[in-house]
């Protein structure tokens, strides 16, 4: 597996900038993968990762793990928490890596002479002990058949609009299958 510096350079090339979130995401991934004993370069089909925030850390986690939304191996839960859960499908084990709330303040103590807090964080997050950055805990994650990577397992047609809904994501209302938008769960509003 690549080391931190190689991954940081790769993230910079891919995303065009350097930030503290990328460093945290890379280190979170390295910690989670180490805890599980999984090298994503050896077996991409073995790993599913849940991310809990839509920030640069998630891009870095995707980079390190190789998990992607399109492959159904990256799962997004919009909790607004800088955390990720790494699931080993072969061993049926999972570990959640959560950024500690006090990491930002700790980072400032590592580089008090940095020109600004952002620079201090970027420098410190590269070198701070993992225990000061993260809480790492074993967890249990139940993945149903609709959540697993692989081809579409079922298609259902929405009884209201005719849209195809895949992999058990439909909503049943009075026995009728509906897509989430027709069931009242849309993030958008249709215009006339």
C-alpha positions in Angstrom: 0.0 0.0 0.0 1.2 3.5 -0.7 2.4 5.7 2.2 1.0 9.0 3.4 3.3 11.2 1.3 2.6 9.3 -1.9 -1.1 9.5 -1.3 -0.9 13.2 -0.5 0.8 13.9 -3.8 -1.7 11.8 -5.6 -4.6 13.7 -3.9 -3.0 17.0 -4.9 -2.7 15.9 -8.6 -6.3 14.6 -8.7 -8.1 17.4 -6.8 -5.8 20.3 -7.5 -5.3 21.5 -4.0 -4.0 20.5 -0.6 -6.1 20.7 2.5 -6.4 19.4 6.1 -9.5 17.4 5.1 -7.5 15.4 2.6 -4.8 14.6 5.1 -7.5 13.4 7.6 -9.2 11.3 5.0 -6.0 9.6 4.0 -5.0 9.0 7.6 -8.5 7.8 8.5 -8.3 5.3 5.6 -4.9 4.1 6.4 -5.9 3.5 10.0 -9.2 1.7 9.1 -7.5 -0.5 6.5 -4.7 -1.4 9.0 -7.2 -2.3 11.7 -9.0 -4.6 9.3 -5.8 -6.0 7.7 -7.1 -5.1 4.2 -5.1 -3.8 1.3 -7.5 -2.4 -1.3 -4.9 -2.9 -4.0 -5.1 -6.6 -3.5 -8.9 -7.1 -3.3 -11.2 -4.3 -4.2 -14.3 -6.5 -3.9 -13.7 -7.1 -0.2 -14.2 -3.6 1.1 -17.2 -1.3 1.5 -16.8 2.1 3.1 -19.4 4.4 4.7 -18.6 8.1 4.8 -20.5 10.5 7.0 -19.6 13.9 5.5 -19.4 15.5 2.1 -16.1 17.2 2.4 -12.5 16.7 1.0 -11.9 13.9 3.5 -14.4 11.8 1.5 -12.5 12.4 -1.7 -9.3 11.2 0.0 -11.1 8.2 1.4 -12.2 7.3 -2.1 -8.7 7.7 -3.4 -7.1 5.5 -0.8 -9.7 2.7 -0.6 -10.8 2.6 -4.3 -14.4 2.5 -3.0 -16.7 4.4 -5.3 -20.4 5.2 -5.4 -20.7 3.7 -9.0 -19.3 0.4 -7.8 -21.7 0.4 -4.8 -18.7 0.1 -2.5 -18.8 3.7 -1.2 -21.9 4.5 0.9 -22.8 8.1 1.9 -24.7 8.9 5.1 -25.1 12.6 5.4 -24.5 12.9 9.2 -22.1 15.9 9.0 -19.6 14.0 11.1 -15.9 13.6 10.1 -16.0 9.8 10.3 -15.8 6.7 8.1 -16.6 3.1 8.6 -14.6 0.4 6.8 -16.3 -2.9 6.3 -14.4 -6.1 5.4 -17.0 -8.3 3.6 -14.9 -11.4 3.7 -14.2 -11.4 7.5 -17.5 -9.8 8.4 -15.7 -7.1 10.5 -16.0 -3.3 10.5 -14.2 -0.4 12.1 -15.3 3.2 12.5 -12.7 5.9 12.5 -13.9 9.2 13.9 -12.0 12.5 14.0 -11.6 13.7 17.6 -13.3 17.0 18.4 -10.1 18.3 20.0 -7.8 17.5 17.1 -8.0 21.0 15.7 -6.9 22.6 18.9 -4.2 20.0 19.4 -2.8 20.7 16.0 -2.3 24.4 16.8 -0.1 23.3 19.8 2.2 21.3 17.4 3.0 24.2 15.2 2.4 27.4 17.2 4.6 29.5 14.9 2.7 28.6 11.8 1.5 31.7 9.9 -2.1 30.7 10.3 -4.3 28.0 11.9 -4.9 26.3 8.5 -1.2 25.8 7.9 -0.7 24.5 11.4 -3.5 22.0 10.9 -2.0 20.8 7.6 1.4 20.4 9.1 0.2 18.8 12.3 -2.2 16.3 10.8 0.6 14.7 8.9 2.6 13.9 12.0 0.2 13.9 15.0 -0.1 10.5 16.7 -3.2 8.7 15.5 -4.6 8.6 19.0 -4.7 12.4 19.1 -6.5 12.5 15.8 -9.0 9.7 15.9 -11.2 7.5 17.9 -11.1 4.0 16.4 -13.8 1.5 17.4 -14.9 -1.9 16.2 -18.5 -1.7 15.0 -21.1 -4.0 13.5 -22.6 -3.1 10.1 -25.5 -5.1 8.7 -25.5 -5.0 4.9 -28.6 -6.4 3.3 -28.6 -7.9 -0.2 -29.7 -4.5 -1.7 -26.5 -2.8 -0.3 -23.9 -5.2 -1.6 -21.7 -4.4 -4.6 -22.6 -6.0 -7.9 -25.3 -5.9 -10.5 -28.8 -4.7 -10.0 -30.7 -7.4 -8.1 -34.3 -6.2 -8.6 -36.1 -3.5 -10.6 -39.6 -2.2 -9.6 -41.6 0.3 -11.6 -43.1 3.2 -9.7 -46.9 2.9 -9.8 -47.2 6.7 -10.0 -44.6 7.9 -12.5 -43.3 4.8 -14.2 -39.7 5.3 -13.2 -37.6 2.2 -12.6 -36.4 1.9 -9.0 -33.5 -0.5 -8.3 -32.4 -2.7 -5.5 -35.1 -2.3 -2.9 -35.1 1.5 -2.8 -38.8 1.8 -3.5 -41.4 2.8 -0.9 -44.6 0.9 -0.4 -47.7 3.1 0.1 -51.0 1.3 0.4 -49.4 -1.8 -1.2 -48.2 0.2 -4.3 -44.5 0.6 -5.1 -43.5 4.2 -5.4 -40.2 5.9 -6.1 -39.1 8.2 -3.2 -40.0 11.4 -5.1 -43.6 10.2 -5.7 -43.8 9.0 -2.1 -43.0 12.6 -0.9 -39.3 12.1 -0.2 -37.8 14.2 -3.0 -35.0 16.7 -2.6 -36.5 18.6 -5.6 -39.9 20.0 -6.6 -41.2 19.4 -10.1 -42.0 22.5 -12.1 -45.1 22.7 -14.3 
